Amino acid sequence: MDPRGFPTSLPEFQRVFPDDAACAKYLEAMRWPTGFTCPKCSLPGEPYRFPSRSSIVLRCRDCKANASLTAGTVMQSSHTPLSTWFWGAYLVTTQTPGQSALQFQRQLGLSRYETAFQILHKLRAGMVRPERDKIGGKYPVEVDECYVGGRTRGEGRGVHYKATVVGAVEVRPRTEDGKKHKRSVYAGRLRLRVVSEMPTIEEKLVNPRLSGREAEILTTFVTDTVEPGSIVRTDGWGGYGDLVKFGYDHDSLVLGGDPDKAEKHLPMIHLIFSNLKAWIQGTHHGVSQQHLQAYLNEYVFRFNRRFYPMTAFNSVLGLAAHAVPPTYAQLYSGDWEHPV
Ligand SMILES: [Zn+2]
């Protein structure tokens, strides 16, 4: 388990959340970190609990109003057991990125495909909101574009859509923990955007000055996502020529057509692009251009929270972000009590 007690494997997760009662206990702790307070009459105090182990309702002992543990969450009014939702949230945020509904149905042992599809859809909805704050600042940022193949199956031979994706990622030093690592840097926050068709690397070589509309699109992406003043690393194509004008410290590689040089200059973003393509092709067998941005947002959501699985888990379930819950360890060792 990680320091805050979040399960790092599926068996561990099942031990922490073995049944609906365990999930209900967690929801209660999230919603009322300092102990139950009646949402209707605001009276604090231990509520009436229904004997059924799967009950998600607490009743105020004073005014007799019922409070649902799932109110305001993605699970509200659902007939699916809490444990299924919890499993689903765990799977989509950590274990197996971008599960297909069929894999998901099998892993959760759900009898209906539609149920799996609906759950997945609702959980994913919490991942596709674009992240608005700007990255960079004291960290250098690598920026580059790649082509992501679209869906081709069933649309005839030779029909092949490709979309250009532009990405920006922070390069952070690995100094905090004092341990020795293979690399001295790691990838920080990521941003990805679908942009209209851009020239290929070959076209860039033929016409390195090609800019105009393309340059405007790429510059807008950088000004939207990266803090002014940041070091921005790009290849040497003219598409990024305006960055200095917008207050960036532009670290541009002279484009010599040497892939090794580009690899050394932009290692992080290239690695992210290759993983992104593998995910889109491998798990989803291509994505239509219309839905590509939503998939990119999902990828970014998971990538940016890969060190904070608990945040991602709570977020997709729609649990309040402000509440500081007890750790799982506290919950399940019995050490944690509602403060009175
Ligand atoms: Zn009450």
Residues whose N, C-alpha, C, O or C-beta is under 5 A from the ligand:
A	BS01	ZN	C38 K40 C41 S42 C60 D62 C63 K64 A65
